[in-house]
Amino acid sequence: MRKLLAAALPIVLLNAAAARADITSAYTDFDADKACTVFSKAADGDGDWADMVCGGWRGYPVFLYYDDARESLFYGFPPAGDLAPAWESFDAFNASGPKIEWRLDDAGGAPVPFAAIHRRFVSVADDADRKVEVLVVSKVAQPADRDGCVVGLVAATGNPDANAQARRIADKARSFVCGTDERAVAKGSVEVPSFTRAE
């Protein structure tokens, strides 16, 4: 029995390595002022909010929902009809970074983005000039299921392993059930700021 297990182990390890080899990264720039189109916004006296659609990766859009210096982002194809994605954002003022890392599955021959990693700059409540950096890991919504959401938060401030941690979380995004499964949270030398999902 031990000989059989020993013989099977290299095959299992080879399959795991092959699966990892099928996952790659691609990067796109993100600039809301240049690459986004506003499709809905506040009327005079109706607050400070706007909904935008932005360029993403090879036809996969990014939706930016802005409200009172806070941002909720959705990657991929949103729910059909009048349904809007759930609002997901830090409770404090925050802004998205200029680069998105897309995790791609190359197994089928044509790369498919299944997760996005996007840096966010979050204000600290007692010091308006200080920001905490957090890598927000999101499941990318596909054209068929249109199911996307935040799957993990990784503190980048004071955390030299933040990028690797974010990729490990991202690579499990496909099996994440939005609205049911609990987000992964990884802190560095600082806590991850409070984050809310509102349906």
Backbone hydrogen bonds, N-H to C=O, Kabsch-Sander energy under -0.5 kcal/mol:
donor,donor_aa,acceptor,acceptor_aa,energy
5,L,1,M,-2.2
6,A,2,R,-2.5
7,A,3,K,-2.2
8,A,4,L,-2.0
9,L,5,L,-1.8
11,I,7,A,-0.5
12,V,8,A,-2.0
13,L,9,L,-2.6
14,L,10,P,-2.3
15,N,11,I,-2.4
16,A,12,V,-2.2
17,A,13,L,-2.2
18,A,14,L,-2.4
19,A,15,N,-2.2
20,R,16,A,-2.0
21,A,17,A,-2.0
22,D,18,A,-1.0
22,D,19,A,-0.5
23,I,20,R,-1.6
24,T,22,D,-0.5
24,T,104,L,-2.0
26,A,102,W,-1.9
28,T,100,I,-2.1
30,F,98,P,-2.3
34,K,31,D,-1.1
35,A,31,D,-3.4
36,C,32,A,-0.7
37,T,53,V,-3.0
39,F,51,D,-2.5
40,S,51,D,-1.3
42,A,49,W,-2.3
46,D,43,A,-2.5
50,A,66,Y,-2.1
51,D,40,S,-3.3
52,M,64,L,-2.7
53,V,37,T,-2.3
54,C,62,V,-3.3
55,G,35,A,-1.5
57,W,60,Y,-1.3
58,R,56,G,-0.6
60,Y,57,W,-1.9
62,V,54,C,-2.0
63,F,74,F,-3.3
64,L,52,M,-2.3
65,Y,63,F,-0.5
65,Y,72,S,-3.1
66,Y,50,A,-3.1
66,Y,64,L,-0.6
67,D,70,R,-2.5
68,D,48,D,-2.9
70,R,67,D,-0.6
72,S,65,Y,-2.5
74,F,63,F,-2.4
76,G,61,P,-3.2
76,G,74,F,-0.5
77,F,141,A,-1.7
83,L,80,A,-1.1
87,W,198,A,-2.3
89,S,196,T,-2.1
91,D,194,S,-2.3
94,N,69,A,-2.1
95,A,121,F,-1.7
97,G,119,R,-3.0
100,I,28,T,-2.8
101,E,117,I,-2.6
102,W,26,A,-3.3
102,W,100,I,-0.6
103,R,115,A,-2.8
104,L,24,T,-3.2
104,L,102,W,-0.6
105,D,112,V,-2.6
106,D,22,D,-3.6
106,D,104,L,-0.7
109,G,106,D,-1.9
112,V,105,D,-1.5
114,F,103,R,-2.6
115,A,103,R,-1.2
116,A,138,S,-2.4
117,I,101,E,-2.9
118,H,136,V,-2.3
119,R,99,K,-0.7
120,R,134,V,-2.9
121,F,95,A,-3.1
122,V,120,R,-0.6
122,V,132,V,-3.0
123,S,93,F,-3.0
124,V,127,D,-0.8
124,V,130,R,-1.8
127,D,124,V,-1.7
130,R,127,D,-1.7
132,V,122,V,-3.1
134,V,120,R,-2.5
135,L,154,V,-3.4
136,V,118,H,-2.7
136,V,134,V,-0.7
137,V,135,L,-0.6
137,V,152,G,-2.9
138,S,116,A,-2.9
138,S,136,V,-0.5
139,K,149,C,-3.3
140,V,114,F,-1.9
141,A,75,Y,-2.7
146,R,142,Q,-2.4
148,G,146,R,-0.7
149,C,139,K,-0.7
151,V,137,V,-2.9
152,G,137,V,-1.7
153,L,184,A,-2.5
154,V,135,L,-2.4
155,A,186,A,-3.3
156,A,133,E,-2.7
157,T,133,E,-1.5
159,N,156,A,-1.6
162,A,159,N,-1.8
165,Q,161,D,-2.4
166,A,162,A,-2.6
167,R,163,N,-2.1
168,R,164,A,-2.1
169,I,165,Q,-2.1
170,A,166,A,-2.7
171,D,167,R,-2.3
172,K,169,I,-1.6
173,A,170,A,-2.1
175,S,172,K,-1.0
176,F,173,A,-1.5
178,C,176,F,-0.7
180,T,177,V,-1.8
181,D,177,V,-2.7
184,A,151,V,-2.5
186,A,153,L,-2.7
188,G,190,V,-1.3
189,S,157,T,-0.9
190,V,157,T,-0.7
196,T,89,S,-3.0
198,A,87,W,-3.1
